[in-house]
Each structure stands twice: as C-alpha cells, then as structure tokens.
Amino acid sequence: MLNNEKGNNQAKPLIYDVRPESTKQVFSNQENRLQEQEQREESEQEQTLNKEEKIEKIKREFGVYEAMAEIEREIRTASQWVEPYREPKQPEPQVIQEEQPVVEEVVSKKKKRRPKPKPKQKQESVAETITRLAHSREEPRPTCVAHLFGEEREFEVLGIRGEMVKIRIGHRVRIIRLSDLKSVKVIKR
C-alpha cells in the first residue's frame, strides 16, 4: 500500500506556465501581419507601376509625344518670325560694389556749441489750434475764421472727438471733419 500511495502521489507543479503557447500565437500573428503589410505595399507599388505603364501606352497610342514635338517645332518657327520685331532687351545695370578703403577717424576735441534760440511763437497746425480751442473754457468762446467748404467763414469751436469737430456757425451747430478746415485764425478772445 505504501508503494501504491507513493505512485499516486507524484509531484505536480503548483504553477502552470501557459505563456509559451500564447507567445507563439502572438509571434505568429505579428509575422502574419508583417507579411500582409509587405504584400499590400508590394501590390500597391505594382499597381502604381501598372497605372504609369498604362498611361505611357495610351500616350504613345494617341500620339501625345508626337503632338508635343510638333508644338515645340511650331513655337521655334514662330519665335524665329517674331524675333526681328521684338525690342532689344537692355541689360540691367549691375551695381559693382568696390571695397571701401578703411579710413581711420581722428577724434578731435570740438567746442560745444550753444543751441540757437528758437523762435518763441511757431505757427500752430490746424489740428492743434482746433484742439486748443475745443478744450478752452473761456466764455464767450473765441471766434475763428477758416477756409471751409470753399469760402471763409466765422465760427466757434464747441468740441472735438477724433477727426470730427463740432462748430457753431451763426445759430446753427454743425459737425465737420477736421480735414475740411483750412488755415484757421483766431479772431476774438
């Protein structure tokens, strides 16, 4: 009985290794995929070559190359006829840059010059004058004369916003563009 019990109690592995079979399947699947991909690429290359060959064959059958050669001959003959009538091309002037000799500068002490006195009153531009008058708070507002719409007119500046100026001509208030005013002079203060 002891022999029988020993024979039945053979050592069985506790962990079974199942991976070798699955890895064989994975490797075979990858190999199959690579082979399929290579076959697809080869077939695509063959198809493109076949298409190009078909196109070349059709071009030869329909005489495309002969027609192109004939067109080139016609262009050459036409250019020979037109050539005497063309204006001669003038060569573009080429700028030749010569090397500049290096000149050493001698620094000498110069006397400082006093700046010349500037005139105290400059003529203001139209925009500056109108802006100054628009922001003045004098009462009554100063009257101006300007060349406006082809004639000289007297007006008061009420305000300015951007390029638009609000003016009063007599009893009417108008909004005009700053660019419409020419030679503004202030009359009354």
MARBA-3410 file (N, C-alpha, C, O; in Angstrom, 1 decimal):
189
0.8,-1.2,0.0,0.0,0.0,0.0,0.8,1.3,0.0,0.5,2.3,-0.6 ~ 1.9,1.2,0.6,2.8,2.3,0.6,3.3,2.6,-0.8,3.5,3.7,-1.2 ~ 3.5,1.6,-1.5,4.0,1.8,-2.9,3.0,2.4,-3.8,3.2,3.3,-4.6 ~ 1.7,1.9,-3.6,0.6,2.5,-4.3,0.4,4.0,-4.0,0.2,4.8,-4.9 ~ 0.5,4.3,-2.8,0.3,5.6,-2.4,1.4,6.5,-2.9,1.2,7.7,-3.3
2.7,6.0,-2.9,3.8,6.8,-3.4,3.6,7.0,-4.9,3.9,8.0,-5.4 ~ 3.1,6.0,-5.6,2.9,6.1,-7.1,1.9,7.1,-7.4,2.0,7.8,-8.5 ~ 0.8,7.2,-6.6,-0.2,8.1,-6.9,0.1,9.6,-6.5,-0.4,10.5,-7.1 ~ 1.0,9.7,-5.6,1.4,11.0,-5.1,2.6,11.5,-5.9,3.6,11.8,-5.2 ~ 2.6,11.6,-7.1,3.7,12.2,-7.9,3.6,13.7,-7.8,2.6,14.3,-7.6
4.8,14.3,-7.9,4.9,15.7,-7.7,4.2,16.4,-8.9,4.6,16.2,-10.0 ~ 3.3,17.3,-8.6,2.6,18.1,-9.6,3.0,19.5,-9.4,3.1,20.0,-8.3 ~ 3.2,20.2,-10.5,3.6,21.6,-10.4,2.5,22.5,-9.8,1.3,22.3,-10.1 ~ 2.9,23.4,-9.0,1.9,24.3,-8.4,1.5,25.4,-9.4,0.3,25.8,-9.3 ~ 2.4,25.9,-10.2,2.1,27.0,-11.2,2.3,26.4,-12.6,3.3,25.8,-12.9
1.3,26.5,-13.4,1.4,26.1,-14.8,1.9,27.2,-15.7,1.3,28.3,-15.5 ~ 2.8,27.0,-16.5,3.3,28.0,-17.5,2.5,27.9,-18.8,2.8,26.9,-19.5 ~ 1.6,28.8,-19.1,0.8,28.7,-20.2,1.3,29.7,-21.3,0.8,29.6,-22.5 ~ 2.2,30.5,-21.0,2.7,31.5,-21.9,3.4,31.0,-23.2,3.2,31.6,-24.2 ~ 4.2,30.0,-23.2,4.8,29.6,-24.4,3.9,29.4,-25.6,4.2,29.8,-26.7
2.8,28.9,-25.3,1.8,28.7,-26.4,1.2,30.0,-26.9,1.1,30.3,-28.1 ~ 0.9,30.9,-25.9,0.3,32.2,-26.3,1.3,33.1,-26.9,1.0,33.8,-27.9 ~ 2.6,33.0,-26.5,3.6,33.8,-27.2,3.8,33.3,-28.6,4.1,34.1,-29.5 ~ 3.7,32.0,-28.8,3.9,31.5,-30.2,2.8,32.1,-31.0,3.0,32.4,-32.2 ~ 1.6,32.1,-30.5,0.4,32.7,-31.2,0.7,34.2,-31.5,0.4,34.7,-32.6
1.2,34.9,-30.5,1.4,36.4,-30.7,2.4,36.6,-31.8,2.2,37.4,-32.7 ~ 3.6,35.8,-31.7,4.6,36.0,-32.7,4.1,35.6,-34.1,4.4,36.3,-35.1 ~ 3.3,34.6,-34.1,2.8,34.1,-35.5,1.8,35.2,-36.0,1.8,35.4,-37.2 ~ 1.0,35.8,-35.1,0.1,36.8,-35.5,0.9,38.1,-36.0,0.5,38.7,-37.0 ~ 1.9,38.4,-35.3,2.7,39.6,-35.8,3.4,39.3,-37.1,3.5,40.2,-38.0
3.9,38.1,-37.2,4.6,37.7,-38.5,3.6,37.8,-39.6,3.9,38.2,-40.7 ~ 2.4,37.3,-39.4,1.3,37.3,-40.4,1.0,38.7,-40.8,0.8,39.0,-42.0 ~ 0.9,39.6,-39.8,0.6,41.0,-40.1,1.6,41.6,-40.9,1.4,42.3,-41.9 ~ 2.9,41.4,-40.5,4.0,42.0,-41.3,4.0,41.5,-42.7,4.2,42.3,-43.6 ~ 3.8,40.2,-42.9,3.7,39.6,-44.2,2.6,40.2,-45.1,2.8,40.6,-46.2
1.4,40.4,-44.4,0.3,41.0,-45.1,0.6,42.5,-45.5,0.2,42.9,-46.6 ~ 1.2,43.2,-44.6,1.6,44.6,-44.8,2.6,44.7,-46.0,2.4,45.5,-46.9 ~ 3.6,43.8,-46.0,4.6,43.8,-47.1,3.9,43.5,-48.4,4.2,44.0,-49.4 ~ 3.0,42.5,-48.4,2.3,42.1,-49.6,1.4,43.3,-50.1,1.3,43.5,-51.3 ~ 0.7,44.0,-49.2,-0.1,45.2,-49.6,0.8,46.2,-50.2,0.4,46.8,-51.3
2.0,46.5,-49.6,2.9,47.5,-50.1,3.4,47.1,-51.5,3.4,48.0,-52.4 ~ 3.7,45.8,-51.7,4.2,45.4,-53.0,3.1,45.5,-54.0,3.3,45.9,-55.2 ~ 1.9,45.1,-53.6,0.8,45.2,-54.6,0.5,46.7,-55.0,0.1,46.9,-56.1 ~ 0.6,47.6,-54.0,0.4,49.0,-54.3,1.4,49.5,-55.3,1.1,50.2,-56.2 ~ 2.7,49.1,-55.0,3.8,49.5,-55.9,3.5,49.0,-57.3,3.7,49.7,-58.3
3.1,47.7,-57.4,2.8,47.1,-58.7,1.7,47.8,-59.4,1.7,48.1,-60.6 ~ 0.6,48.2,-58.6,-0.5,48.9,-59.2,-0.1,50.3,-59.7,-0.5,50.7,-60.8 ~ 0.7,51.0,-59.0,1.2,52.3,-59.5,2.0,52.2,-60.7,1.9,52.9,-61.6 ~ 2.9,51.1,-60.7,3.7,50.9,-61.9,2.8,50.5,-63.1,3.0,51.0,-64.2 ~ 1.8,49.7,-62.9,0.9,49.3,-63.9,0.1,50.5,-64.5,0.0,50.7,-65.7
-0.3,51.4,-63.5,-1.0,52.6,-64.0,-0.1,53.5,-64.8,-0.5,54.0,-65.9 ~ 1.1,53.7,-64.4,2.1,54.5,-65.1,2.3,53.9,-66.5,2.4,54.6,-67.5 ~ 2.5,52.6,-66.6,2.7,51.9,-67.8,1.5,52.1,-68.8,1.7,52.3,-70.0 ~ 0.3,52.0,-68.2,-0.9,52.1,-69.0,-1.0,53.6,-69.5,-1.3,53.8,-70.7 ~ -0.7,54.5,-68.7,-0.7,55.9,-69.1,0.3,56.2,-70.3,0.0,56.8,-71.2
1.5,55.6,-70.1,2.5,55.8,-71.1,2.1,55.1,-72.4,2.2,55.7,-73.5 ~ 1.4,53.9,-72.3,1.0,53.2,-73.5,-0.1,54.0,-74.2,-0.1,54.2,-75.4 ~ -1.1,54.6,-73.4,-2.1,55.4,-74.0,-1.5,56.7,-74.7,-2.0,57.1,-75.8 ~ -0.5,57.3,-74.0,0.1,58.5,-74.6,0.7,58.1,-76.0,0.6,58.9,-76.9 ~ 1.4,57.0,-76.0,2.0,56.6,-77.3,0.9,56.3,-78.3,1.1,56.6,-79.5
-0.2,55.6,-77.9,-1.2,55.2,-78.9,-1.9,56.5,-79.5,-2.1,56.5,-80.7 ~ -2.2,57.5,-78.6,-2.8,58.6,-79.1,-1.9,59.7,-79.7,-2.3,60.7,-80.2 ~ -0.6,59.5,-79.6,0.4,60.4,-80.3,0.6,61.6,-79.5,0.9,62.7,-80.1 ~ 0.6,61.6,-78.2,0.8,62.8,-77.4,2.2,63.3,-77.5,2.4,64.5,-77.7 ~ 3.2,62.4,-77.5,4.6,62.8,-77.7,4.8,63.4,-79.0,5.6,64.4,-79.1
4.2,62.9,-80.1,4.4,63.4,-81.4,3.8,64.8,-81.5,4.3,65.7,-82.1 ~ 2.6,65.0,-80.8,1.9,66.3,-80.8,2.8,67.3,-80.1,2.9,68.5,-80.5 ~ 3.4,66.9,-78.9,4.2,67.8,-78.2,5.4,68.2,-79.0,5.8,69.4,-79.0 ~ 6.1,67.3,-79.7,7.2,67.6,-80.5,6.8,68.6,-81.6,7.5,69.6,-81.9 ~ 5.6,68.4,-82.2,5.1,69.3,-83.3,4.9,70.7,-82.7,5.2,71.7,-83.4
4.3,70.8,-81.5,4.1,72.1,-80.9,5.4,72.8,-80.6,5.5,74.0,-80.9 ~ 6.4,72.1,-80.2,7.7,72.7,-79.9,8.3,73.3,-81.2,8.9,74.3,-81.2 ~ 8.2,72.5,-82.3,8.7,73.0,-83.6,8.0,74.2,-84.0,8.6,75.2,-84.5 ~ 6.6,74.3,-83.9,5.9,75.5,-84.2,6.3,76.7,-83.4,6.3,77.8,-83.9 ~ 6.5,76.4,-82.1,6.9,77.5,-81.2,8.3,78.1,-81.7,8.5,79.3,-81.7
9.2,77.2,-82.0,10.5,77.6,-82.5,10.4,78.4,-83.8,11.0,79.5,-83.9 ~ 9.6,78.0,-84.7,9.4,78.7,-86.0,8.8,80.0,-85.8,9.1,81.0,-86.4 ~ 7.8,80.1,-84.9,7.1,81.3,-84.6,8.0,82.3,-84.0,8.0,83.5,-84.2 ~ 8.8,81.8,-83.1,9.8,82.7,-82.4,10.8,83.3,-83.4,11.3,84.4,-83.2 ~ 11.1,82.5,-84.4,12.1,83.0,-85.4,11.4,84.1,-86.2,12.1,85.1,-86.6
10.1,84.0,-86.5,9.4,85.1,-87.3,9.3,86.3,-86.4,9.4,87.4,-87.0 ~ 9.0,86.2,-85.1,8.8,87.3,-84.3,10.1,88.0,-83.8,10.0,89.2,-83.5 ~ 11.1,87.2,-83.7,12.4,87.8,-83.1,12.8,89.1,-83.7,13.2,90.0,-83.0 ~ 12.8,89.3,-85.1,13.3,90.6,-85.6,12.4,91.8,-85.2,12.9,92.9,-85.1 ~ 11.2,91.5,-84.8,10.3,92.6,-84.4,10.3,93.0,-82.9,9.7,93.9,-82.5
10.9,92.1,-82.1,11.0,92.4,-80.7,11.9,93.5,-80.4,12.9,93.8,-81.1 ~ 11.6,94.2,-79.3,12.5,95.3,-78.9,13.7,94.6,-78.2,13.7,93.6,-77.5 ~ 14.9,95.2,-78.5,16.1,94.7,-77.9,16.1,94.8,-76.4,15.7,95.9,-75.9 ~ 16.5,93.8,-75.8,16.5,93.8,-74.3,17.7,94.6,-73.9,18.8,94.3,-74.3 ~ 17.5,95.5,-73.0,18.6,96.3,-72.4,19.1,95.6,-71.2,18.3,95.2,-70.3
20.4,95.4,-71.1,20.9,94.7,-69.9,20.6,95.5,-68.7,20.8,96.8,-68.7 ~ 20.3,94.9,-67.6,20.1,95.6,-66.4,21.4,96.1,-65.8,22.4,95.4,-65.8 ~ 21.4,97.3,-65.4,22.7,97.8,-64.8,23.0,97.1,-63.6,22.2,96.9,-62.6 ~ 24.3,96.6,-63.6,24.7,95.9,-62.4,25.5,96.8,-61.5,26.4,97.6,-62.0 ~ 25.2,96.7,-60.3,25.9,97.6,-59.3,27.2,96.8,-58.8,27.1,95.7,-58.3
28.3,97.4,-59.1,29.5,96.8,-58.7,29.9,97.5,-57.4,30.1,98.7,-57.4 ~ 30.1,96.7,-56.4,30.5,97.3,-55.1,32.0,97.2,-55.0,32.6,96.1,-55.0 ~ 32.6,98.3,-54.9,34.0,98.3,-54.7,34.3,98.4,-53.2,33.5,98.9,-52.4 ~ 35.4,97.8,-52.9,35.8,97.8,-51.5,36.2,99.2,-51.1,37.0,99.9,-51.7 ~ 35.6,99.6,-50.0,35.8,101.0,-49.5,37.1,100.9,-48.7,37.3,100.1,-47.8
38.0,101.9,-48.9,39.2,101.9,-48.1,38.9,102.3,-46.6,38.1,103.1,-46.4 ~ 39.5,101.6,-45.7,39.3,101.9,-44.3,40.0,103.1,-43.9,41.2,103.3,-44.1 ~ 39.2,104.1,-43.4,39.7,105.4,-43.0,39.7,105.4,-41.5,38.6,105.2,-40.9 ~ 40.8,105.7,-41.0,40.8,105.8,-39.5,40.4,107.3,-39.2,40.9,108.2,-39.7 ~ 39.4,107.3,-38.3,38.9,108.6,-37.9,39.7,109.2,-36.7,40.0,108.5,-35.7
40.1,110.4,-36.8,40.8,111.1,-35.8,39.8,111.8,-35.0,39.1,112.7,-35.5 ~ 39.7,111.5,-33.7,38.8,112.2,-32.8,39.5,113.5,-32.3,40.5,113.4,-31.6 ~ 38.9,114.6,-32.6,39.4,115.8,-32.2,38.4,116.5,-31.2,37.2,116.2,-31.3 ~ 38.9,117.3,-30.3,38.1,117.9,-29.3,37.4,119.1,-30.0,38.1,120.0,-30.6 ~ 36.1,119.1,-30.0,35.4,120.2,-30.6,34.7,121.0,-29.5,34.4,120.5,-28.4
34.6,122.3,-29.8,34.0,123.1,-28.8,32.5,122.9,-28.8,31.9,122.7,-29.9 ~ 31.9,122.9,-27.7,30.4,122.7,-27.6,29.8,124.0,-28.1,30.1,125.1,-27.6 ~ 28.8,123.8,-29.0,28.1,125.0,-29.5,26.8,125.1,-28.7,26.2,124.1,-28.3 ~ 26.5,126.3,-28.5,25.2,126.6,-27.8,24.1,126.5,-28.9,24.3,127.0,-30.0 ~ 23.0,125.9,-28.5,21.9,125.8,-29.4,21.4,127.2,-29.8,21.3,128.1,-28.9
21.0,127.4,-31.0,20.4,128.6,-31.4,19.0,128.8,-30.8,18.3,127.8,-30.7 ~ 18.7,130.0,-30.4,17.4,130.2,-29.8,16.3,130.0,-30.9,16.4,130.6,-32.0 ~ 15.3,129.3,-30.5,14.2,129.0,-31.4,13.2,130.1,-31.3,13.1,130.8,-30.3 ~ 12.5,130.4,-32.4,11.5,131.4,-32.3,10.4,131.0,-31.3,10.0,129.8,-31.3 ~ 10.0,131.9,-30.5,9.1,131.6,-29.4,7.7,131.2,-29.9,7.1,130.3,-29.4
7.3,131.9,-30.9,5.9,131.6,-31.4,6.0,130.9,-32.8,6.5,131.4,-33.8 ~ 5.6,129.6,-32.8,5.5,128.9,-34.0,4.1,128.9,-34.5,3.2,129.2,-33.7 ~ 3.9,128.7,-35.7,2.5,128.7,-36.2,2.0,127.3,-35.9,2.6,126.3,-36.2 ~ 0.8,127.3,-35.2,0.2,126.1,-34.8,-0.4,125.4,-36.0,-0.9,126.1,-36.9 ~ -0.5,124.1,-36.1,-1.2,123.5,-37.2,-2.7,123.6,-36.9,-3.1,124.0,-35.8
-3.5,123.3,-37.9,-4.9,123.5,-37.8,-5.5,122.6,-36.7,-6.3,123.0,-35.9 ~ -4.9,121.3,-36.6,-5.4,120.4,-35.6,-5.1,120.8,-34.2,-5.9,120.7,-33.3 ~ -3.9,121.4,-34.0,-3.5,121.9,-32.7,-4.4,123.1,-32.3,-4.8,123.1,-31.1 ~ -4.6,124.0,-33.2,-5.4,125.2,-32.9,-6.9,124.7,-32.5,-7.4,125.2,-31.5 ~ -7.5,123.9,-33.3,-8.8,123.4,-33.1,-8.9,122.7,-31.8,-9.9,122.9,-31.0
-7.9,121.8,-31.5,-7.9,121.1,-30.2,-7.8,122.0,-29.0,-8.5,121.9,-28.0 ~ -6.9,123.0,-29.1,-6.8,124.0,-28.1,-8.1,124.8,-27.8,-8.5,125.0,-26.7 ~ -8.7,125.2,-28.9,-10.0,125.9,-28.8,-11.1,125.1,-28.3,-12.0,125.6,-27.6 ~ -11.1,123.8,-28.6,-12.2,122.9,-28.2,-12.1,122.6,-26.7,-13.1,122.4,-26.1 ~ -10.9,122.7,-26.2,-10.8,122.4,-24.7,-10.7,123.6,-23.9,-10.6,123.5,-22.6
-10.8,124.8,-24.5,-10.8,126.0,-23.7,-12.1,126.2,-23.0,-13.2,125.8,-23.5 ~ -12.1,126.8,-21.8,-13.3,127.0,-21.0,-13.7,128.5,-21.0,-14.4,128.9,-20.0 ~ -13.2,129.2,-21.9,-13.5,130.7,-21.9,-14.9,130.9,-22.2,-15.5,130.2,-23.1 ~ -15.5,132.0,-21.7,-16.8,132.4,-22.0,-16.8,133.8,-22.4,-16.2,134.6,-21.6 ~ -17.2,134.3,-23.4,-17.8,133.6,-24.6,-16.6,132.9,-25.3,-15.5,133.3,-25.2
-17.0,131.9,-26.1,-15.9,131.1,-26.8,-15.3,132.0,-27.9,-16.0,132.9,-28.5 ~ -14.0,131.8,-28.1,-13.3,132.6,-29.2,-13.9,132.3,-30.6,-14.3,131.2,-30.9 ~ -13.9,133.3,-31.4,-14.4,133.2,-32.8,-13.2,133.0,-33.7,-12.2,133.6,-33.5 ~ -13.4,132.1,-34.7,-12.3,131.7,-35.6,-12.8,132.0,-37.0,-14.0,132.1,-37.3 ~ -11.8,132.2,-37.9,-12.1,132.3,-39.3,-11.3,131.2,-40.0,-10.1,131.0,-39.7
-11.9,130.5,-40.9,-11.2,129.4,-41.6,-11.8,129.2,-43.0,-12.9,129.7,-43.3 ~ -11.0,128.7,-43.8,-11.4,128.4,-45.2,-12.2,127.1,-45.1,-11.6,126.0,-44.9 ~ -13.5,127.1,-45.2,-14.4,126.0,-45.0,-15.4,125.9,-46.2,-16.1,126.8,-46.5 ~ -15.4,124.7,-46.8,-16.3,124.5,-48.0,-16.2,125.5,-49.1,-17.2,125.9,-49.7 ~ -14.9,125.9,-49.4,-14.7,126.8,-50.5,-14.8,128.3,-50.2,-14.6,129.1,-51.1
-15.2,128.7,-48.9,-15.2,130.1,-48.6,-14.8,130.3,-47.2,-14.8,129.3,-46.4 ~ -14.5,131.5,-46.8,-14.1,131.8,-45.5,-15.3,132.0,-44.6,-16.2,132.8,-45.0 ~ -15.3,131.4,-43.4,-16.5,131.5,-42.5,-16.0,131.8,-41.1,-14.9,131.3,-40.7 ~ -16.8,132.5,-40.4,-16.6,132.7,-39.0,-17.4,131.6,-38.2,-18.5,131.3,-38.5 ~ -16.7,131.0,-37.1,-17.4,130.0,-36.3,-16.8,129.9,-35.0,-15.7,130.5,-34.7
-17.4,129.2,-34.1,-16.9,128.9,-32.7,-16.7,127.4,-32.6,-17.6,126.7,-33.1 ~ -15.7,127.0,-32.0,-15.4,125.6,-31.8,-16.0,125.2,-30.5,-15.7,125.7,-29.5 ~ -16.9,124.2,-30.6,-17.6,123.7,-29.4,-17.0,122.4,-28.8,-17.0,122.2,-27.6 ~ -16.4,121.6,-29.7,-15.8,120.4,-29.2,-15.2,119.6,-30.3,-15.3,119.9,-31.5 ~ -14.4,118.6,-29.9,-13.7,117.7,-30.9,-13.7,116.3,-30.4,-13.5,116.1,-29.2
-13.9,115.4,-31.3,-13.8,114.0,-30.9,-13.2,113.2,-32.1,-13.8,113.1,-33.2 ~ -11.9,112.8,-32.0,-11.2,112.1,-33.1,-11.0,113.1,-34.2,-10.3,114.1,-34.0 ~ -11.5,112.8,-35.4,-11.4,113.7,-36.5,-12.6,114.6,-36.8,-12.7,115.3,-37.7 ~ -13.6,114.5,-35.9,-14.8,115.2,-36.1,-14.8,116.4,-35.1,-14.5,116.3,-33.9 ~ -15.2,117.6,-35.7,-15.2,118.9,-34.9,-16.6,119.4,-34.9,-17.3,119.5,-35.9
-17.1,119.8,-33.7,-18.4,120.4,-33.5,-18.2,121.9,-33.5,-17.6,122.5,-32.6 ~ -18.9,122.6,-34.5,-18.7,124.0,-34.6,-20.1,124.7,-34.6,-21.1,124.1,-34.9 ~ -20.1,126.0,-34.3,-21.3,126.8,-34.4,-21.1,127.9,-35.4,-20.2,128.8,-35.2 ~ -21.9,127.9,-36.4,-21.8,129.0,-37.5,-23.1,129.8,-37.3,-24.2,129.3,-37.7 ~ -23.0,131.0,-36.8,-24.2,131.8,-36.5,-25.0,131.1,-35.4,-24.5,131.0,-34.3
-26.3,130.7,-35.7,-27.1,130.0,-34.8,-27.1,128.4,-35.0,-27.8,127.7,-34.3 ~ -26.5,128.0,-36.1,-26.5,126.6,-36.5,-25.3,125.8,-35.9,-24.2,126.4,-36.0 ~ -25.5,124.6,-35.4,-24.4,123.8,-34.9,-24.2,122.7,-36.0,-25.2,122.0,-36.4 ~ -23.0,122.5,-36.4,-22.6,121.5,-37.4,-21.5,120.7,-36.9,-20.6,121.1,-36.2 ~ -21.4,119.5,-37.4,-20.3,118.6,-37.2,-19.6,118.4,-38.5,-20.2,117.9,-39.5
-18.3,118.7,-38.5,-17.5,118.6,-39.8,-16.2,117.8,-39.5,-15.9,117.6,-38.3 ~ -15.6,117.4,-40.6,-14.3,116.8,-40.4,-13.2,117.8,-40.2,-13.2,118.9,-40.7 ~ -12.2,117.4,-39.5,-11.0,118.2,-39.2,-10.3,118.5,-40.5,-9.7,119.6,-40.7 ~ -10.3,117.6,-41.4,-9.6,117.8,-42.7,-10.3,118.8,-43.6,-9.6,119.3,-44.6 ~ -11.5,119.1,-43.3,-12.2,120.1,-44.1,-11.8,121.6,-43.8,-12.1,122.5,-44.6
-11.2,121.8,-42.6,-10.8,123.1,-42.2,-9.4,123.4,-42.8,-8.5,122.6,-42.7 ~ -9.3,124.6,-43.3,-8.0,125.1,-43.8,-7.7,126.5,-43.2,-8.6,127.3,-43.0 ~ -6.5,126.7,-42.9,-5.9,128.0,-42.4,-6.8,128.6,-41.3,-7.5,129.6,-41.6 ~ -6.8,128.1,-40.1,-7.6,128.6,-39.0,-6.9,129.8,-38.4,-5.7,129.7,-38.1 ~ -7.7,130.9,-38.1,-7.2,132.0,-37.4,-8.2,132.4,-36.3,-9.4,132.4,-36.6
-7.6,132.7,-35.2,-8.5,133.1,-34.1,-8.7,134.6,-34.1,-7.7,135.4,-34.2 ~ -9.9,135.1,-34.1,-10.2,136.5,-34.2,-10.5,137.1,-32.8,-9.7,138.0,-32.4 ~ -11.5,136.6,-32.1,-11.8,137.3,-30.8,-11.5,136.3,-29.7,-11.6,135.1,-29.8 ~ -11.1,136.9,-28.6,-10.8,136.1,-27.4,-11.7,136.6,-26.3,-11.7,136.1,-25.2
END
